[in-house]
Amino acid sequence: MRALNRGLWISILSVGLMQSAYAILPIEKLNSVKGAKVFLVQTKALPMVDIEISIDAGDRYDPADKSGLADMTAGLMSYGARGDKGVWTEAQIADEIADLGANIGVSVGGERTTMRIRSLSRKDLRDRAVQLAATMLSSPLYDAKILEREKQRSITNLLEAETKPEFVLERRFKKSVYGSYPLGNSPTVKSVGSVSVSDLMQFHKTFYRGDRIIISIVGDVDSAQADEIAQILLKKIPQSGVAIAPIPMLERSPVESLVAREIQIPFGSQQAHIAMGMTAIARNNPDYFPLLVGNYILGGGGFVSRLVSEVREKRGLAYSVFSYFAPGKETGIFQSGLQTKNDQAALALEVLSSTIGKFIADGPTSSELVAAKSNLVNGYPLRIDNNRKLLDNVSSIAWNDLPLDTMEIWTKQVEAVTLEQVTAAFQKHLAMDRMKIVVLGAQSKTAR
């Protein structure tokens, strides 16, 4: 069975690679199942189906003293579950997934937990994969011995990560931007160590329910089959539950002096690591496309960006430098950063700041705007050229409550962006006197 499926996978991938373009297919909203929203894009290119279950149960719901709880609640679903015919052990779950030639994975982000299923669309194999995922989703075992093992593994990984400059920088930057908002918290040895089986069970009971779930399906199934998949996945999931306290609003990064905004972290690294940014927009903000196009010019367009030109090409201060917006359903941040020699940190930070500040003040040139829009539009087919990428888009559209024709009109919205819109959006949402700055390195003193 496993050898047969490996052969099937090779054939399927070969067919996929021969596809030179991927049509923009419509998103169909199906009937709600137990309060959950269900969306489908039907494709016939490959005999496969990709499914995502998004649960409103991300890191932002971790209690302050148990940061890491959401991640552990989701992670342990793969290590044991109670099915109709008895317990599925960790080994049995892994063997069943391998025998099916399928993939079932769980991940946790700031806003949501996601379970992804990839299977051949043949009904018998698909049903087995979906049923296994449904059992893991609804009835995780949360064995005390496995919990202790995973806690120790997490603590070991955390201690190792704390020796890496990228990890330390990102954690401090996140805290500086989010402040007291829940996403500013990060797991610690103490918080992970305090998680108990009862914590996992309570978190699962509170958040894993139909009215907090969105199911997105892309692949070789029709609407009736997609509805059947959703019914199986949610069969044992409750429709609703106890009232959940709302998450506080994320306040905009305040205007502060440079001394208040900048954090210096001595660290035994060969290079200085610099991060700069502030709170920004949610995905459904009307300024999303002006900011998308503008940031492509500023720092998101790789070697054609302003930041690369100023920092790398003109001064040789860093190999790479970037900027991006990370919009969520309810929150968003802007972040820019680079790595440079310790003794060049002050100059690199000055160039980074001045380049971003000039762009906010003056906006792009006409030629930059034309080139950016052309590159984004011409590159759009690569964003939807396989089922997984289509699923990424469908999931984002569903999660962020965007119009169902978003993929169809995406290029038109990019093409419609004007110079005035880019400049106005950057000036509205970004400001240099609100930018948090974190500089990490052995010689991180960057007095300016």
JOFEN-V891666 format. One record per residue. OMEGA is omega in whole degrees, 0 to 359 (999 if undefined). D_CENTER is the distance of its C-alpha to the mean C-alpha in Angstrom with 1 decimal. Layout:
OMEGA&D_CENTER, OMEGA&D_CENTER
This chain:
181&34.1, 179&31.6, 178&33.5, 182&33.7, 176&30.0, 177&29.4, 178&31.9, 180&30.2, 180&26.8, 179&28.6, 181&30.2, 181&27.1, 179&25.2, 178&28.4, 181&28.5, 182&24.8, 180&25.6, 180&28.6, 181&26.8, 180&26.9, 181&25.2, 182&23.2, 175&24.6, 185&22.6, 183&23.2, 174&23.3, 179&21.1, 175&23.3, 182&22.8, 178&24.7, 178&26.6, 177&24.8, 181&25.1, 180&25.7, 180&24.0, 175&20.8, 183&19.9, 182&20.1, 183&19.3, 163&20.7, 182&20.9, 178&23.9, 180&24.3, 186&27.4, 183&26.7, 178&25.9, 185&27.1, 174&23.6, 176&21.2, 186&17.4, 172&16.3, 172&13.2, 178&14.0, 180&11.6, 178&13.3, 186&13.4, 183&13.5, 182&10.8, 183&11.8, 179&13.5, 176&16.2, 169&17.3, 185&20.9, 182&21.5, 179&23.6, 178&21.5, 186&18.1, 183&16.4, 180&17.9, 180&14.9, 181&13.7, 177&17.3, 180&17.9, 185&15.4, 184&16.3, 175&20.0, 180&19.9, 187&20.3, 176&23.3, 180&25.7, 182&26.3, 181&29.4, 181&30.2, 183&33.3, 179&35.3, 185&34.4, 169&31.9, 177&29.3, 177&29.2, 181&26.4, 180&28.5, 177&29.3, 180&25.7, 180&25.0, 180&28.3, 178&27.7, 179&24.3, 181&26.1, 180&29.2, 187&27.3, 184&25.6, 176&22.4, 175&18.9, 182&17.4, 180&14.3, 177&12.4, 182&9.2, 175&8.4, 182&5.9, 184&7.9, 189&8.8, 169&8.9, 179&9.9, 169&9.8, 179&12.8, 180&13.3, 173&16.9, 184&18.5, 166&22.3, 186&25.3, 176&26.4, 194&29.9, 184&30.5, 179&31.7, 179&28.8, 182&26.2, 179&27.8, 180&27.9, 181&24.2, 179&23.3, 177&25.9, 179&24.7, 179&21.1, 178&22.8, 178&24.8, 183&22.0, 187&20.1, 190&23.2, 178&25.4, 186&23.9, 182&26.8, 178&25.5, 185&28.4, 181&29.5, 179&30.3, 177&26.9, 180&25.3, 178&27.4, 182&26.6, 175&22.9, 179&23.4, 177&25.5, 180&23.0, 179&20.3, 178&22.8, 179&24.0, 180&20.6, 179&20.1, 177&23.5, 181&23.0, 181&19.8, 175&21.8, 184&24.1, 185&21.5, 181&21.4, 181&17.8, 181&16.7, 180&19.4, 184&18.7, 180&15.0, 180&16.0, 178&18.9, 180&17.2, 179&14.6, 182&17.7, 181&19.8, 184&17.5, 179&16.6, 182&20.1, 176&21.1, 187&18.1, 181&16.5, 175&13.3, 181&15.9, 177&16.9, 178&16.1, 175&17.7, 177&21.2, 181&23.9, 183&25.6, 178&22.9, 181&21.8, 183&25.6, 182&26.3, 181&24.2, 177&26.7, 180&26.9, 176&27.8, 180&24.7, 182&22.5, 180&24.8, 178&24.8, 179&21.1, 180&20.9, 184&23.8, 192&22.6, 184&19.1, 183&19.2, 189&21.3, 184&21.6, 177&21.3, 186&17.8, 170&16.6, 178&15.6, 177&16.5, 184&15.6, 177&18.0, 176&18.7, 188&21.8, 174&25.5, 177&26.2, 185&27.9, 179&27.4, 179&29.8, 178&28.1, 177&24.6, 178&26.2, 178&27.7, 180&24.4, 179&23.1, 179&26.4, 183&26.2, 187&22.7, 185&23.7, 184&27.3, 177&27.3, 177&24.5, 181&26.2, 182&25.8, 181&25.5, 184&26.3, 177&27.1, 181&26.2, 181&23.2, 181&23.6, 175&21.4, 179&18.9, 178&20.7, 174&20.0, 180&18.2, 178&21.1, 178&21.1, 186&21.7, 171&25.5, 182&28.0, 174&29.3, 179&31.5, 180&30.3, 181&31.6, 185&29.5, 188&26.2, 179&26.5, 177&25.9, 181&27.7, 174&26.8, 183&29.5, 183&28.1, 180&29.8, 182&27.7, 180&29.3, 172&27.3, 178&26.1, 185&22.4, 174&21.7, 179&18.9, 178&19.5, 183&17.8, 175&17.9, 181&16.5, 191&16.0, 168&15.3, 186&13.4, 184&12.5, 179&15.9, 180&17.9, 181&20.8, 183&20.3, 185&16.9, 173&18.8, 179&21.2, 178&18.6, 181&16.7, 180&20.1, 181&21.3, 174&18.5, 179&19.0, 184&22.5, 186&21.8, 182&19.4, 184&16.9, 178&19.6, 187&20.2, 178&24.0, 184&25.0, 178&23.4, 183&25.6, 178&24.0, 179&24.7, 185&28.2, 186&29.1, 185&27.6, 190&28.0, 184&30.6, 188&33.0, 178&32.9, 184&31.4, 182&29.5, 176&26.3, 179&25.2, 177&21.8, 189&20.6, 166&17.5, 178&16.2, 168&13.2, 177&12.1, 183&8.6, 175&9.6, 180&8.7, 184&11.3, 181&13.6, 176&12.6, 176&11.6, 169&12.7, 180&14.4, 174&14.6, 180&17.1, 179&18.5, 170&20.8, 181&23.0, 175&26.7, 182&30.0, 184&30.8, 177&33.9, 186&32.1, 182&29.4, 180&31.4, 181&32.0, 179&28.5, 179&27.2, 181&30.0, 178&29.2, 182&25.4, 183&26.5, 180&29.2, 178&27.3, 180&24.6, 179&27.4, 180&29.5, 177&26.8, 184&26.2, 190&30.0, 183&31.0, 182&28.1, 172&28.2, 179&31.3, 181&32.2, 177&31.9, 181&28.4, 180&27.3, 181&28.9, 181&27.5, 180&23.9, 178&24.2, 180&25.9, 180&23.3, 181&20.4, 181&22.6, 179&23.9, 185&20.6, 178&19.1, 179&20.6, 178&18.5, 185&15.3, 188&16.9, 170&19.3, 185&18.5, 182&17.5, 179&14.1, 175&13.2, 179&15.0, 176&13.1, 182&9.8, 180&11.9, 180&13.7, 179&11.0, 179&9.6, 181&13.3, 183&14.2, 184&11.7, 178&12.5, 179&16.2, 177&16.7, 184&20.0, 177&20.2, 183&21.7, 180&18.7, 182&18.5, 185&22.3, 184&22.7, 183&19.8, 178&22.3, 179&24.9, 175&22.8, 183&22.1, 183&25.8, 183&26.9, 180&25.5, 176&28.4, 182&29.2, 180&30.0, 179&26.8, 182&24.7, 181&27.1, 181&27.2, 179&23.4, 180&23.0, 180&26.1, 191&24.9, 180&21.4, 177&22.0, 184&25.0, 180&26.0, 173&27.7, 185&24.4, 171&22.5, 182&21.7, 175&22.6, 179&22.2, 182&24.5, 178&24.7, 183&27.5, 177&31.0, 190&32.6, 179&30.1, 185&32.8, 181&32.0, 182&34.7, 999&35.0
